[in-house]
Amino acid sequence: MELVTYVSALHVISAVVWAGGAFVMAWFVSPAARKAGPGAGPFMGALASGAMSRAMTYASAATVVIGLVLWAQVVEGAPT
């Protein structure tokens, strides 16, 4: 397999992690925290400053950077 295949797979995986994390936060965690009221504040603070925040940051950055690399390959006419 060519390197571009592995890079494309990494791009898709990082996008799934990024979008999946955003989906879970928007559809499940945030509504549950709203229902829990002010007591959810410490939990949301811990979530925002912990591994979830770092994972989302790294996944989003990887998705964008790898996407730009793949796009540059297409623009330059490199075989994909």
mmCIF file of the N, C-alpha and C atoms, coordinates in Angstrom:
data_MODEL
# 
_entry.id   MODEL 
# 
loop_
_atom_site.group_PDB 
_atom_site.id 
_atom_site.type_symbol 
_atom_site.label_atom_id 
_atom_site.label_alt_id 
_atom_site.label_comp_id 
_atom_site.label_asym_id 
_atom_site.label_entity_id 
_atom_site.label_seq_id 
_atom_site.pdbx_PDB_ins_code 
_atom_site.Cartn_x 
_atom_site.Cartn_y 
_atom_site.Cartn_z 
_atom_site.occupancy 
_atom_site.B_iso_or_equiv 
_atom_site.pdbx_formal_charge 
_atom_site.auth_seq_id 
_atom_site.auth_comp_id 
_atom_site.auth_asym_id 
_atom_site.auth_atom_id 
_atom_site.pdbx_PDB_model_num 
ATOM 1   N N  . MET A 1 1  ? 0.846   -1.185 0.000  1.00 0.00 ? 1  MET A N  1 
ATOM 2   C CA . MET A 1 1  ? 0.000   0.000  0.000  1.00 0.00 ? 1  MET A CA 1 
ATOM 3   C C  . MET A 1 1  ? 0.886   1.242  0.000  1.00 0.00 ? 1  MET A C  1 
ATOM 4   N N  . GLU A 1 2  ? 0.376   2.274  -0.609 1.00 0.00 ? 2  GLU A N  1 
ATOM 5   C CA . GLU A 1 2  ? 1.136   3.509  -0.690 1.00 0.00 ? 2  GLU A CA 1 
ATOM 6   C C  . GLU A 1 2  ? 0.959   4.341  0.574  1.00 0.00 ? 2  GLU A C  1 
ATOM 7   N N  . LEU A 1 3  ? 1.883   5.241  0.782  1.00 0.00 ? 3  LEU A N  1 
ATOM 8   C CA . LEU A 1 3  ? 1.856   6.116  1.952  1.00 0.00 ? 3  LEU A CA 1 
ATOM 9   C C  . LEU A 1 3  ? 0.574   6.944  1.993  1.00 0.00 ? 3  LEU A C  1 
ATOM 10  N N  . VAL A 1 4  ? 0.107   7.373  0.835  1.00 0.00 ? 4  VAL A N  1 
ATOM 11  C CA . VAL A 1 4  ? -1.096  8.211  0.805  1.00 0.00 ? 4  VAL A CA 1 
ATOM 12  C C  . VAL A 1 4  ? -2.308  7.458  1.354  1.00 0.00 ? 4  VAL A C  1 
ATOM 13  N N  . THR A 1 5  ? -2.333  6.156  1.227  1.00 0.00 ? 5  THR A N  1 
ATOM 14  C CA . THR A 1 5  ? -3.432  5.359  1.776  1.00 0.00 ? 5  THR A CA 1 
ATOM 15  C C  . THR A 1 5  ? -3.428  5.430  3.295  1.00 0.00 ? 5  THR A C  1 
ATOM 16  N N  . TYR A 1 6  ? -2.251  5.306  3.889  1.00 0.00 ? 6  TYR A N  1 
ATOM 17  C CA . TYR A 1 6  ? -2.143  5.390  5.345  1.00 0.00 ? 6  TYR A CA 1 
ATOM 18  C C  . TYR A 1 6  ? -2.462  6.797  5.846  1.00 0.00 ? 6  TYR A C  1 
ATOM 19  N N  . VAL A 1 7  ? -1.998  7.797  5.118  1.00 0.00 ? 7  VAL A N  1 
ATOM 20  C CA . VAL A 1 7  ? -2.270  9.185  5.505  1.00 0.00 ? 7  VAL A CA 1 
ATOM 21  C C  . VAL A 1 7  ? -3.767  9.470  5.403  1.00 0.00 ? 7  VAL A C  1 
ATOM 22  N N  . SER A 1 8  ? -4.406  8.977  4.364  1.00 0.00 ? 8  SER A N  1 
ATOM 23  C CA . SER A 1 8  ? -5.854  9.155  4.217  1.00 0.00 ? 8  SER A CA 1 
ATOM 24  C C  . SER A 1 8  ? -6.610  8.467  5.345  1.00 0.00 ? 8  SER A C  1 
ATOM 25  N N  . ALA A 1 9  ? -6.174  7.281  5.716  1.00 0.00 ? 9  ALA A N  1 
ATOM 26  C CA . ALA A 1 9  ? -6.818  6.565  6.820  1.00 0.00 ? 9  ALA A CA 1 
ATOM 27  C C  . ALA A 1 9  ? -6.652  7.327  8.129  1.00 0.00 ? 9  ALA A C  1 
ATOM 28  N N  . LEU A 1 10 ? -5.480  7.876  8.362  1.00 0.00 ? 10 LEU A N  1 
ATOM 29  C CA . LEU A 1 10 ? -5.246  8.673  9.564  1.00 0.00 ? 10 LEU A CA 1 
ATOM 30  C C  . LEU A 1 10 ? -6.126  9.919  9.572  1.00 0.00 ? 10 LEU A C  1 
ATOM 31  N N  . HIS A 1 11 ? -6.309  10.525 8.409  1.00 0.00 ? 11 HIS A N  1 
ATOM 32  C CA . HIS A 1 11 ? -7.187  11.692 8.279  1.00 0.00 ? 11 HIS A CA 1 
ATOM 33  C C  . HIS A 1 11 ? -8.624  11.323 8.652  1.00 0.00 ? 11 HIS A C  1 
ATOM 34  N N  . VAL A 1 12 ? -9.101  10.216 8.147  1.00 0.00 ? 12 VAL A N  1 
ATOM 35  C CA . VAL A 1 12 ? -10.468 9.771  8.440  1.00 0.00 ? 12 VAL A CA 1 
ATOM 36  C C  . VAL A 1 12 ? -10.619 9.429  9.922  1.00 0.00 ? 12 VAL A C  1 
ATOM 37  N N  . ILE A 1 13 ? -9.651  8.737  10.482 1.00 0.00 ? 13 ILE A N  1 
ATOM 38  C CA . ILE A 1 13 ? -9.731  8.358  11.898 1.00 0.00 ? 13 ILE A CA 1 
ATOM 39  C C  . ILE A 1 13 ? -9.745  9.596  12.786 1.00 0.00 ? 13 ILE A C  1 
ATOM 40  N N  . SER A 1 14 ? -8.881  10.558 12.506 1.00 0.00 ? 14 SER A N  1 
ATOM 41  C CA . SER A 1 14 ? -8.861  11.767 13.329 1.00 0.00 ? 14 SER A CA 1 
ATOM 42  C C  . SER A 1 14 ? -10.152 12.562 13.165 1.00 0.00 ? 14 SER A C  1 
ATOM 43  N N  . ALA A 1 15 ? -10.724 12.574 11.971 1.00 0.00 ? 15 ALA A N  1 
ATOM 44  C CA . ALA A 1 15 ? -12.000 13.262 11.764 1.00 0.00 ? 15 ALA A CA 1 
ATOM 45  C C  . ALA A 1 15 ? -13.130 12.576 12.522 1.00 0.00 ? 15 ALA A C  1 
ATOM 46  N N  . VAL A 1 16 ? -13.121 11.259 12.553 1.00 0.00 ? 16 VAL A N  1 
ATOM 47  C CA . VAL A 1 16 ? -14.153 10.517 13.287 1.00 0.00 ? 16 VAL A CA 1 
ATOM 48  C C  . VAL A 1 16 ? -14.033 10.785 14.785 1.00 0.00 ? 16 VAL A C  1 
ATOM 49  N N  . VAL A 1 17 ? -12.816 10.812 15.303 1.00 0.00 ? 17 VAL A N  1 
ATOM 50  C CA . VAL A 1 17 ? -12.622 11.110 16.729 1.00 0.00 ? 17 VAL A CA 1 
ATOM 51  C C  . VAL A 1 17 ? -13.108 12.521 17.038 1.00 0.00 ? 17 VAL A C  1 
ATOM 52  N N  . TRP A 1 18 ? -12.757 13.476 16.196 1.00 0.00 ? 18 TRP A N  1 
ATOM 53  C CA . TRP A 1 18 ? -13.147 14.872 16.393 1.00 0.00 ? 18 TRP A CA 1 
ATOM 54  C C  . TRP A 1 18 ? -14.667 15.023 16.309 1.00 0.00 ? 18 TRP A C  1 
ATOM 55  N N  . ALA A 1 19 ? -15.260 14.547 15.235 1.00 0.00 ? 19 ALA A N  1 
ATOM 56  C CA . ALA A 1 19 ? -16.707 14.676 15.060 1.00 0.00 ? 19 ALA A CA 1 
ATOM 57  C C  . ALA A 1 19 ? -17.468 13.849 16.090 1.00 0.00 ? 19 ALA A C  1 
ATOM 58  N N  . GLY A 1 20 ? -16.978 12.669 16.393 1.00 0.00 ? 20 GLY A N  1 
ATOM 59  C CA . GLY A 1 20 ? -17.634 11.827 17.393 1.00 0.00 ? 20 GLY A CA 1 
ATOM 60  C C  . GLY A 1 20 ? -17.619 12.461 18.765 1.00 0.00 ? 20 GLY A C  1 
ATOM 61  N N  . GLY A 1 21 ? -16.490 13.042 19.140 1.00 0.00 ? 21 GLY A N  1 
ATOM 62  C CA . GLY A 1 21 ? -16.407 13.732 20.428 1.00 0.00 ? 21 GLY A CA 1 
ATOM 63  C C  . GLY A 1 21 ? -17.339 14.924 20.492 1.00 0.00 ? 21 GLY A C  1 
ATOM 64  N N  . ALA A 1 22 ? -17.400 15.683 19.409 1.00 0.00 ? 22 ALA A N  1 
ATOM 65  C CA . ALA A 1 22 ? -18.303 16.833 19.368 1.00 0.00 ? 22 ALA A CA 1 
ATOM 66  C C  . ALA A 1 22 ? -19.758 16.379 19.445 1.00 0.00 ? 22 ALA A C  1 
ATOM 67  N N  . PHE A 1 23 ? -20.083 15.300 18.756 1.00 0.00 ? 23 PHE A N  1 
ATOM 68  C CA . PHE A 1 23 ? -21.444 14.761 18.787 1.00 0.00 ? 23 PHE A CA 1 
ATOM 69  C C  . PHE A 1 23 ? -21.828 14.323 20.194 1.00 0.00 ? 23 PHE A C  1 
ATOM 70  N N  . VAL A 1 24 ? -20.957 13.592 20.854 1.00 0.00 ? 24 VAL A N  1 
ATOM 71  C CA . VAL A 1 24 ? -21.240 13.117 22.215 1.00 0.00 ? 24 VAL A CA 1 
ATOM 72  C C  . VAL A 1 24 ? -21.432 14.303 23.157 1.00 0.00 ? 24 VAL A C  1 
ATOM 73  N N  . MET A 1 25 ? -20.577 15.310 23.033 1.00 0.00 ? 25 MET A N  1 
ATOM 74  C CA . MET A 1 25 ? -20.706 16.491 23.897 1.00 0.00 ? 25 MET A CA 1 
ATOM 75  C C  . MET A 1 25 ? -22.018 17.228 23.633 1.00 0.00 ? 25 MET A C  1 
ATOM 76  N N  . ALA A 1 26 ? -22.339 17.443 22.364 1.00 0.00 ? 26 ALA A N  1 
ATOM 77  C CA . ALA A 1 26 ? -23.516 18.239 22.012 1.00 0.00 ? 26 ALA A CA 1 
ATOM 78  C C  . ALA A 1 26 ? -24.829 17.522 22.283 1.00 0.00 ? 26 ALA A C  1 
ATOM 79  N N  . TRP A 1 27 ? -24.872 16.218 22.068 1.00 0.00 ? 27 TRP A N  1 
ATOM 80  C CA . TRP A 1 27 ? -26.140 15.497 22.161 1.00 0.00 ? 27 TRP A CA 1 
ATOM 81  C C  . TRP A 1 27 ? -26.372 14.793 23.486 1.00 0.00 ? 27 TRP A C  1 
ATOM 82  N N  . PHE A 1 28 ? -25.306 14.543 24.244 1.00 0.00 ? 28 PHE A N  1 
ATOM 83  C CA . PHE A 1 28 ? -25.478 13.774 25.478 1.00 0.00 ? 28 PHE A CA 1 
ATOM 84  C C  . PHE A 1 28 ? -24.959 14.490 26.723 1.00 0.00 ? 28 PHE A C  1 
ATOM 85  N N  . VAL A 1 29 ? -23.694 14.886 26.706 1.00 0.00 ? 29 VAL A N  1 
ATOM 86  C CA . VAL A 1 29 ? -23.084 15.435 27.920 1.00 0.00 ? 29 VAL A CA 1 
ATOM 87  C C  . VAL A 1 29 ? -23.652 16.807 28.269 1.00 0.00 ? 29 VAL A C  1 
ATOM 88  N N  . SER A 1 30 ? -23.683 17.722 27.318 1.00 0.00 ? 30 SER A N  1 
ATOM 89  C CA . SER A 1 30 ? -24.180 19.074 27.609 1.00 0.00 ? 30 SER A CA 1 
ATOM 90  C C  . SER A 1 30 ? -25.641 19.091 28.045 1.00 0.00 ? 30 SER A C  1 
ATOM 91  N N  . PRO A 1 31 ? -26.553 18.380 27.365 1.00 0.00 ? 31 PRO A N  1 
ATOM 92  C CA . PRO A 1 31 ? -27.936 18.360 27.846 1.00 0.00 ? 31 PRO A CA 1 
ATOM 93  C C  . PRO A 1 31 ? -28.066 17.757 29.246 1.00 0.00 ? 31 PRO A C  1 
ATOM 94  N N  . ALA A 1 32 ? -27.296 16.713 29.530 1.00 0.00 ? 32 ALA A N  1 
ATOM 95  C CA . ALA A 1 32 ? -27.346 16.111 30.865 1.00 0.00 ? 32 ALA A CA 1 
ATOM 96  C C  . ALA A 1 32 ? -26.820 17.087 31.911 1.00 0.00 ? 32 ALA A C  1 
ATOM 97  N N  . ALA A 1 33 ? -25.786 17.832 31.579 1.00 0.00 ? 33 ALA A N  1 
ATOM 98  C CA . ALA A 1 33 ? -25.239 18.817 32.516 1.00 0.00 ? 33 ALA A CA 1 
ATOM 99  C C  . ALA A 1 33 ? -26.236 19.942 32.767 1.00 0.00 ? 33 ALA A C  1 
ATOM 100 N N  . ARG A 1 34 ? -26.950 20.366 31.725 1.00 0.00 ? 34 ARG A N  1 
ATOM 101 C CA . ARG A 1 34 ? -27.983 21.400 31.912 1.00 0.00 ? 34 ARG A CA 1 
ATOM 102 C C  . ARG A 1 34 ? -29.071 20.912 32.849 1.00 0.00 ? 34 ARG A C  1 
ATOM 103 N N  . LYS A 1 35 ? -29.491 19.666 32.673 1.00 0.00 ? 35 LYS A N  1 
ATOM 104 C CA . LYS A 1 35 ? -30.528 19.104 33.541 1.00 0.00 ? 35 LYS A CA 1 
ATOM 105 C C  . LYS A 1 35 ? -30.034 18.951 34.975 1.00 0.00 ? 35 LYS A C  1 
ATOM 106 N N  . ALA A 1 36 ? -28.759 18.672 35.142 1.00 0.00 ? 36 ALA A N  1 
ATOM 107 C CA . ALA A 1 36 ? -28.201 18.486 36.484 1.00 0.00 ? 36 ALA A CA 1 
ATOM 108 C C  . ALA A 1 36 ? -28.102 19.803 37.244 1.00 0.00 ? 36 ALA A C  1 
ATOM 109 N N  . GLY A 1 37 ? -28.068 20.902 36.515 1.00 0.00 ? 37 GLY A N  1 
ATOM 110 C CA . GLY A 1 37 ? -28.028 22.208 37.167 1.00 0.00 ? 37 GLY A CA 1 
ATOM 111 C C  . GLY A 1 37 ? -26.625 22.621 37.576 1.00 0.00 ? 37 GLY A C  1 
ATOM 112 N N  . PRO A 1 38 ? -26.558 23.519 38.569 1.00 0.00 ? 38 PRO A N  1 
ATOM 113 C CA . PRO A 1 38 ? -25.260 24.070 38.980 1.00 0.00 ? 38 PRO A CA 1 
ATOM 114 C C  . PRO A 1 38 ? -24.275 23.023 39.495 1.00 0.00 ? 38 PRO A C  1 
ATOM 115 N N  . GLY A 1 39 ? -24.769 21.900 39.953 1.00 0.00 ? 39 GLY A N  1 
ATOM 116 C CA . GLY A 1 39 ? -23.889 20.848 40.451 1.00 0.00 ? 39 GLY A CA 1 
ATOM 117 C C  . GLY A 1 39 ? -23.023 20.234 39.370 1.00 0.00 ? 39 GLY A C  1 
ATOM 118 N N  . ALA A 1 40 ? -23.392 20.436 38.111 1.00 0.00 ? 40 ALA A N  1 
ATOM 119 C CA . ALA A 1 40 ? -22.614 19.879 37.005 1.00 0.00 ? 40 ALA A CA 1 
ATOM 120 C C  . ALA A 1 40 ? -21.395 20.734 36.669 1.00 0.00 ? 40 ALA A C  1 
ATOM 121 N N  . GLY A 1 41 ? -21.311 21.917 37.255 1.00 0.00 ? 41 GLY A N  1 
ATOM 122 C CA . GLY A 1 41 ? -20.201 22.825 36.961 1.00 0.00 ? 41 GLY A CA 1 
ATOM 123 C C  . GLY A 1 41 ? -18.828 22.214 37.176 1.00 0.00 ? 41 GLY A C  1 
ATOM 124 N N  . PRO A 1 42 ? -18.577 21.613 38.344 1.00 0.00 ? 42 PRO A N  1 
ATOM 125 C CA . PRO A 1 42 ? -17.253 21.009 38.552 1.00 0.00 ? 42 PRO A CA 1 
ATOM 126 C C  . PRO A 1 42 ? -16.946 19.882 37.556 1.00 0.00 ? 42 PRO A C  1 
ATOM 127 N N  . PHE A 1 43 ? -17.959 19.101 37.215 1.00 0.00 ? 43 PHE A N  1 
ATOM 128 C CA . PHE A 1 43 ? -17.761 18.023 36.241 1.00 0.00 ? 43 PHE A CA 1 
ATOM 129 C C  . PHE A 1 43 ? -17.390 18.593 34.874 1.00 0.00 ? 43 PHE A C  1 
ATOM 130 N N  . MET A 1 44 ? -18.127 19.599 34.427 1.00 0.00 ? 44 MET A N  1 
ATOM 131 C CA . MET A 1 44 ? -17.853 20.188 33.117 1.00 0.00 ? 44 MET A CA 1 
ATOM 132 C C  . MET A 1 44 ? -16.487 20.869 33.109 1.00 0.00 ? 44 MET A C  1 
ATOM 133 N N  . GLY A 1 45 ? -16.122 21.491 34.231 1.00 0.00 ? 45 GLY A N  1 
ATOM 134 C CA . GLY A 1 45 ? -14.801 22.109 34.326 1.00 0.00 ? 45 GLY A CA 1 
ATOM 135 C C  . GLY A 1 45 ? -13.688 21.080 34.228 1.00 0.00 ? 45 GLY A C  1 
ATOM 136 N N  . ALA A 1 46 ? -13.878 19.963 34.922 1.00 0.00 ? 46 ALA A N  1 
ATOM 137 C CA . ALA A 1 46 ? -12.882 18.893 34.866 1.00 0.00 ? 46 ALA A CA 1 
ATOM 138 C C  . ALA A 1 46 ? -12.803 18.293 33.468 1.00 0.00 ? 46 ALA A C  1 
ATOM 139 N N  . LEU A 1 47 ? -13.945 18.152 32.823 1.00 0.00 ? 47 LEU A N  1 
ATOM 140 C CA . LEU A 1 47 ? -13.978 17.605 31.467 1.00 0.00 ? 47 LEU A CA 1 
ATOM 141 C C  . LEU A 1 47 ? -13.260 18.538 30.496 1.00 0.00 ? 47 LEU A C  1 
ATOM 142 N N  . ALA A 1 48 ? -13.501 19.835 30.643 1.00 0.00 ? 48 ALA A N  1 
ATOM 143 C CA . ALA A 1 48 ? -12.897 20.813 29.740 1.00 0.00 ? 48 ALA A CA 1 
ATOM 144 C C  . ALA A 1 48 ? -11.391 20.941 29.934 1.00 0.00 ? 48 ALA A C  1 
ATOM 145 N N  . SER A 1 49 ? -10.906 20.642 31.116 1.00 0.00 ? 49 SER A N  1 
ATOM 146 C CA . SER A 1 49 ? -9.472  20.799 31.359 1.00 0.00 ? 49 SER A CA 1 
ATOM 147 C C  . SER A 1 49 ? -8.719  19.467 31.318 1.00 0.00 ? 49 SER A C  1 
ATOM 148 N N  . GLY A 1 50 ? -9.404  18.399 30.989 1.00 0.00 ? 50 GLY A N  1 
ATOM 149 C CA . GLY A 1 50 ? -8.782  17.077 31.036 1.00 0.00 ? 50 GLY A CA 1 
ATOM 150 C C  . GLY A 1 50 ? -8.461  16.495 29.681 1.00 0.00 ? 50 GLY A C  1 
ATOM 151 N N  . ALA A 1 51 ? -8.465  15.187 29.638 1.00 0.00 ? 51 ALA A N  1 
ATOM 152 C CA . ALA A 1 51 ? -8.065  14.442 28.446 1.00 0.00 ? 51 ALA A CA 1 
ATOM 153 C C  . ALA A 1 51 ? -9.015  14.665 27.270 1.00 0.00 ? 51 ALA A C  1 
ATOM 154 N N  . MET A 1 52 ? -10.302 14.875 27.551 1.00 0.00 ? 52 MET A N  1 
ATOM 155 C CA . MET A 1 52 ? -11.266 15.087 26.459 1.00 0.00 ? 52 MET A CA 1 
ATOM 156 C C  . MET A 1 52 ? -10.891 16.331 25.657 1.00 0.00 ? 52 MET A C  1 
ATOM 157 N N  . SER A 1 53 ? -10.559 17.391 26.354 1.00 0.00 ? 53 SER A N  1 
ATOM 158 C CA . SER A 1 53 ? -10.183 18.631 25.683 1.00 0.00 ? 53 SER A CA 1 
ATOM 159 C C  . SER A 1 53 ? -8.920  18.451 24.847 1.00 0.00 ? 53 SER A C  1 
ATOM 160 N N  . ARG A 1 54 ? -7.934  17.781 25.413 1.00 0.00 ? 54 ARG A N  1 
ATOM 161 C CA . ARG A 1 54 ? -6.693  17.537 24.667 1.00 0.00 ? 54 ARG A CA 1 
ATOM 162 C C  . ARG A 1 54 ? -6.947  16.646 23.454 1.00 0.00 ? 54 ARG A C  1 
ATOM 163 N N  . ALA A 1 55 ? -7.737  15.607 23.623 1.00 0.00 ? 55 ALA A N  1 
ATOM 164 C CA . ALA A 1 55 ? -8.022  14.698 22.507 1.00 0.00 ? 55 ALA A CA 1 
ATOM 165 C C  . ALA A 1 55 ? -8.736  15.430 21.376 1.00 0.00 ? 55 ALA A C  1 
ATOM 166 N N  . MET A 1 56 ? -9.693  16.278 21.729 1.00 0.00 ? 56 MET A N  1 
ATOM 167 C CA . MET A 1 56 ? -10.422 17.031 20.701 1.00 0.00 ? 56 MET A CA 1 
ATOM 168 C C  . MET A 1 56 ? -9.489  18.014 19.987 1.00 0.00 ? 56 MET A C  1 
ATOM 169 N N  . THR A 1 57 ? -8.601  18.646 20.740 1.00 0.00 ? 57 THR A N  1 
ATOM 170 C CA . THR A 1 57 ? -7.651  19.585 20.142 1.00 0.00 ? 57 THR A CA 1 
ATOM 171 C C  . THR A 1 57 ? -6.711  18.867 19.180 1.00 0.00 ? 57 THR A C  1 
ATOM 172 N N  . TYR A 1 58 ? -6.140  17.757 19.616 1.00 0.00 ? 58 TYR A N  1 
ATOM 173 C CA . TYR A 1 58 ? -5.214  17.012 18.762 1.00 0.00 ? 58 TYR A CA 1 
ATOM 174 C C  . TYR A 1 58 ? -5.921  16.428 17.539 1.00 0.00 ? 58 TYR A C  1 
ATOM 175 N N  . ALA A 1 59 ? -7.122  15.906 17.732 1.00 0.00 ? 59 ALA A N  1 
ATOM 176 C CA . ALA A 1 59 ? -7.858  15.318 16.609 1.00 0.00 ? 59 ALA A CA 1 
ATOM 177 C C  . ALA A 1 59 ? -8.233  16.378 15.583 1.00 0.00 ? 59 ALA A C  1 
ATOM 178 N N  . SER A 1 60 ? -8.671  17.546 16.052 1.00 0.00 ? 60 SER A N  1 
ATOM 179 C CA . SER A 1 60 ? -9.042  18.601 15.105 1.00 0.00 ? 60 SER A CA 1 
ATOM 180 C C  . SER A 1 60 ? -7.816  19.111 14.359 1.00 0.00 ? 60 SER A C  1 
ATOM 181 N N  . ALA A 1 61 ? -6.721  19.307 15.067 1.00 0.00 ? 61 ALA A N  1 
ATOM 182 C CA . ALA A 1 61 ? -5.496  19.775 14.415 1.00 0.00 ? 61 ALA A CA 1 
ATOM 183 C C  . ALA A 1 61 ? -4.990  18.747 13.406 1.00 0.00 ? 61 ALA A C  1 
ATOM 184 N N  . ALA A 1 62 ? -5.006  17.482 13.783 1.00 0.00 ? 62 ALA A N  1 
ATOM 185 C CA . ALA A 1 62 ? -4.558  16.425 12.867 1.00 0.00 ? 62 ALA A CA 1 
ATOM 186 C C  . ALA A 1 62 ? -5.441  16.363 11.629 1.00 0.00 ? 62 ALA A C  1 
ATOM 187 N N  . THR A 1 63 ? -6.748  16.484 11.818 1.00 0.00 ? 63 THR A N  1 
ATOM 188 C CA . THR A 1 63 ? -7.670  16.439 10.684 1.00 0.00 ? 63 THR A CA 1 
ATOM 189 C C  . THR A 1 63 ? -7.377  17.561 9.699  1.00 0.00 ? 63 THR A C  1 
ATOM 190 N N  . VAL A 1 64 ? -7.208  18.766 10.211 1.00 0.00 ? 64 VAL A N  1 
ATOM 191 C CA . VAL A 1 64 ? -6.969  19.922 9.342  1.00 0.00 ? 64 VAL A CA 1 
ATOM 192 C C  . VAL A 1 64 ? -5.606  19.825 8.660  1.00 0.00 ? 64 VAL A C  1 
ATOM 193 N N  . VAL A 1 65 ? -4.566  19.531 9.411  1.00 0.00 ? 65 VAL A N  1 
ATOM 194 C CA . VAL A 1 65 ? -3.214  19.479 8.840  1.00 0.00 ? 65 VAL A CA 1 
ATOM 195 C C  . VAL A 1 65 ? -3.101  18.361 7.807  1.00 0.00 ? 65 VAL A C  1 
ATOM 196 N N  . ILE A 1 66 ? -3.583  17.181 8.143  1.00 0.00 ? 66 ILE A N  1 
ATOM 197 C CA . ILE A 1 66 ? -3.512  16.063 7.197  1.00 0.00 ? 66 ILE A CA 1 
ATOM 198 C C  . ILE A 1 66 ? -4.380  16.347 5.975  1.00 0.00 ? 66 ILE A C  1 
ATOM 199 N N  . GLY A 1 67 ? -5.530  16.970 6.185  1.00 0.00 ? 67 GLY A N  1 
ATOM 200 C CA . GLY A 1 67 ? -6.381  17.349 5.061  1.00 0.00 ? 67 GLY A CA 1 
ATOM 201 C C  . GLY A 1 67 ? -5.678  18.312 4.121  1.00 0.00 ? 67 GLY A C  1 
ATOM 202 N N  . LEU A 1 68 ? -4.949  19.272 4.678  1.00 0.00 ? 68 LEU A N  1 
ATOM 203 C CA . LEU A 1 68 ? -4.198  20.211 3.841  1.00 0.00 ? 68 LEU A CA 1 
ATOM 204 C C  . LEU A 1 68 ? -3.081  19.503 3.075  1.00 0.00 ? 68 LEU A C  1 
ATOM 205 N N  . VAL A 1 69 ? -2.427  18.560 3.721  1.00 0.00 ? 69 VAL A N  1 
ATOM 206 C CA . VAL A 1 69 ? -1.376  17.783 3.043  1.00 0.00 ? 69 VAL A CA 1 
ATOM 207 C C  . VAL A 1 69 ? -1.977  16.987 1.885  1.00 0.00 ? 69 VAL A C  1 
ATOM 208 N N  . LEU A 1 70 ? -3.100  16.340 2.124  1.00 0.00 ? 70 LEU A N  1 
ATOM 209 C CA . LEU A 1 70 ? -3.757  15.573 1.059  1.00 0.00 ? 70 LEU A CA 1 
ATOM 210 C C  . LEU A 1 70 ? -4.234  16.485 -0.061 1.00 0.00 ? 70 LEU A C  1 
ATOM 211 N N  . TRP A 1 71 ? -4.763  17.650 0.300  1.00 0.00 ? 71 TRP A N  1 
ATOM 212 C CA . TRP A 1 71 ? -5.225  18.614 -0.698 1.00 0.00 ? 71 TRP A CA 1 
ATOM 213 C C  . TRP A 1 71 ? -4.046  19.085 -1.553 1.00 0.00 ? 71 TRP A C  1 
ATOM 214 N N  . ALA A 1 72 ? -2.901  19.347 -0.911 1.00 0.00 ? 72 ALA A N  1 
ATOM 215 C CA . ALA A 1 72 ? -1.714  19.774 -1.648 1.00 0.00 ? 72 ALA A CA 1 
ATOM 216 C C  . ALA A 1 72 ? -1.275  18.697 -2.633 1.00 0.00 ? 72 ALA A C  1 
ATOM 217 N N  . GLN A 1 73 ? -1.416  17.444 -2.255 1.00 0.00 ? 73 GLN A N  1 
ATOM 218 C CA . GLN A 1 73 ? -1.078  16.343 -3.160 1.00 0.00 ? 73 GLN A CA 1 
ATOM 219 C C  . GLN A 1 73 ? -1.957  16.383 -4.405 1.00 0.00 ? 73 GLN A C  1 
ATOM 220 N N  . VAL A 1 74 ? -3.225  16.669 -4.218 1.00 0.00 ? 74 VAL A N  1 
ATOM 221 C CA . VAL A 1 74 ? -4.159  16.721 -5.349 1.00 0.00 ? 74 VAL A CA 1 
ATOM 222 C C  . VAL A 1 74 ? -3.846  17.918 -6.235 1.00 0.00 ? 74 VAL A C  1 
ATOM 223 N N  . VAL A 1 75 ? -3.603  19.072 -5.628 1.00 0.00 ? 75 VAL A N  1 
ATOM 224 C CA . VAL A 1 75 ? -3.315  20.287 -6.388 1.00 0.00 ? 75 VAL A CA 1 
ATOM 225 C C  . VAL A 1 75 ? -2.033  20.132 -7.200 1.00 0.00 ? 75 VAL A C  1 
ATOM 226 N N  . GLU A 1 76 ? -1.032  19.501 -6.615 1.00 0.00 ? 76 GLU A N  1 
ATOM 227 C CA . GLU A 1 76 ? 0.240   19.305 -7.311 1.00 0.00 ? 76 GLU A CA 1 
ATOM 228 C C  . GLU A 1 76 ? 0.162   18.200 -8.356 1.00 0.00 ? 76 GLU A C  1 
ATOM 229 N N  . GLY A 1 77 ? -0.924  17.462 -8.374 1.00 0.00 ? 77 GLY A N  1 
ATOM 230 C CA . GLY A 1 77 ? -1.087  16.407 -9.355 1.00 0.00 ? 77 GLY A CA 1 
ATOM 231 C C  . GLY A 1 77 ? -0.366  15.122 -9.014 1.00 0.00 ? 77 GLY A C  1 
ATOM 232 N N  . ALA A 1 78 ? 0.005   14.976 -7.757 1.00 0.00 ? 78 ALA A N  1 
ATOM 233 C CA . ALA A 1 78 ? 0.676   13.746 -7.337 1.00 0.00 ? 78 ALA A CA 1 
ATOM 234 C C  . ALA A 1 78 ? -0.309  12.587 -7.397 1.00 0.00 ? 78 ALA A C  1 
ATOM 235 N N  . PRO A 1 79 ? 0.162   11.410 -7.721 1.00 0.00 ? 79 PRO A N  1 
ATOM 236 C CA . PRO A 1 79 ? -0.752  10.258 -7.763 1.00 0.00 ? 79 PRO A CA 1 
ATOM 237 C C  . PRO A 1 79 ? -1.301  9.941  -6.377 1.00 0.00 ? 79 PRO A C  1 
ATOM 238 N N  . THR A 1 80 ? -2.586  9.645  -6.336 1.00 0.00 ? 80 THR A N  1 
ATOM 239 C CA . THR A 1 80 ? -3.218  9.337  -5.042 1.00 0.00 ? 80 THR A CA 1 
ATOM 240 C C  . THR A 1 80 ? -3.654  7.920  -4.968 1.00 0.00 ? 80 THR A C  1 
# 
